[in-house]
Amino acid sequence: MTTRPPSFLRMLFKGYPQVPNTGSCARDHLANERTSLAWMRSSLALVALGIGLERFETLREDIVRASAPSSSSASAASSSPPQLQEKPTPKPLSLFSLSPSKQISLLLCGTGAIVAIQSTVRYYQVLYELQHSPSRFTPNVRGIGLVSLMCFGVFGAVLGTELRQRED
């Protein structure tokens, strides 16, 4: 008879039962915690990079807007009465209507969020395996493959954006 692992919320709020410190058991649990924290640190770095890229793009747009010649000084010099300008109709927001740097920022933030979720799930999987089947270990093939694909996706998006901007 196999026992079901406790739910994530139960472990989060009630804690996990104490683990007997025999042999390398404590070292295994500490290594699991260190690995999980390293993945969390990587996910935070991806999110911070995405936010930083978006802020840098906003700053660049502000500098370009400030250095452009003002149209109000040209209209003040003319003697004709000012005309009302119509407000442009807003475009529907979609991922493809965003600038390439904003797309990459979203991709980086999304990748960071997925890495954080994967890290948390994997931590609790290994915690359960260490407690209930210490002689067995399941490699994290799916998680590593998912993170690798996301990193290649980010790399491809950045490379594609750079090549498109060099053509312009």
N, C-alpha and C positions, 0 to 999 in steps of 0.2 A: 504494500500500500504506500503510495507516494503522497506526501503532504504538499498542499498548495503553498506557494510562497505568500507571505503576508502582503497585504496591499501597500502600495506606495504611500498613501496618506496615513495609514496606520503606523508604518515605520517612521514617517516624518514627524508625527506628533507624539507617538508613544515611545519612540526610540526602538532600537534593536536589542534583543536580549544579549546579555554579556557573553563574550566569547572566552572559552577557557584558553589560557596562555600556555599551550603545550607545543614544544618544538618551534617550528617556524610559523605557527598560526598567527601570532601577533605581527610578525614581519610581513606576512601575506596581506593582512588587513591594512597595515600601514602603507604598503606599496600600492594597494588598491586606492586608498585615499589620496596618496601623492599623485597617482596617475590621473585620477578624476580632477583634482585641482589643477593639474597642468593643462588638461583639456579645457577646463573652464577659463583659465588664463588666456589660452589661445582664442577661445570664442570671444572673450572681452576685447582682445586685440583686434580681431576682425571687425567687431562692431565699432570700436573706436576709430579704426581706419576708415570705415564707411562714413561715419559722422564727420571726421576730419576732412575727407575728400569733398563732402557736400558743403561744408562750411567754407573751404578754400574756393570752391566754385562760386558760391554766393559772394565772397569777397572779391573775386575776380570780376564778376558781373557788376558789382558796385563801383569798382575802379574804372571799368570801361564806360559805365554810364556817367560817372563824374567827369571823365576826361573828354567826353563827346561834347561838341559845341551845342550850346543851349538854343532851342528853337524859340524861346520866349524873347530873347534879345533881338532876333531877326524880325519877329512880328511887331515888336514895339517900335522899330525903326520905320515900318511902313505906316502910311497915313490912313489906311482903310480900317473900318471898324472891326473889332475882333469878332470872329465867327465861332459859333459853338461847335465843338468837336463831338462827334458821336462816340459813345463808348463802344469799344470792340466787343463783340459777343464772345463770351467765354467758350473755349473749346472743352469738349468732354475730356476728363482726365483719364488717360490710359498709360500703360507702361511705355508704349512706343512713342507717345507724344512728349516724353521727358527727354532732357538732354542726355547725351551718352554718359557724362560724369554722374548724373543723378541715377541713371540706370545701374551703373557700377556700384554706386553707394548703396542702393537698395539690395543689390546682389551680395555685397559684402556683409551688410547687416543681417540679411536673411541667412547667409551661410553661418555667421556667428551664432544666430539663434538656433539653427539646426544642430550645430556642433555642441552647444550647451545642452540641448535636449538629449542628444545621443550620449553625451558624457554622463548625464544623470541616470539614464536608463541602464547604461553599461555598468555604472557603479553598483546599482542595486542588483543587477544580474550576478555580478561577480561576488558580491556580498552574500547572496543566497547560496551560490555554488560553494563558496568557501565554508559556509556553515553546514550545509547538508550533504555535500559530496566532495570532501577535501581531496580525495585521490583523483578526481576528474576535473579537467579544465576544458572549457569550450572557447576556442579562438574567436575573436571578434572579426570575422571575415566581412560580414555585411557592413558593419559600422566603418571599418577602415576603407572599404570600397566606396561607400557613400561619401565620406569625407574627401577621398582622393578625387572622385568625380566632381565634387563641388569645387575643389581647388583648381582642377583643370578647366572647369567652366569659368571661374573667375579669371584665370590666366587667358583663356580664349577671348573673353569679353574685353579685357584690357588691351590685348594685342589687336583685336578687331577695331576697337575705338581708335587706337593710335594709328593704324594703317589708314582708316577712313579720314582722320584729321590731316594726315600727311598728303593725301590726294587732293584735298581742298585747297 
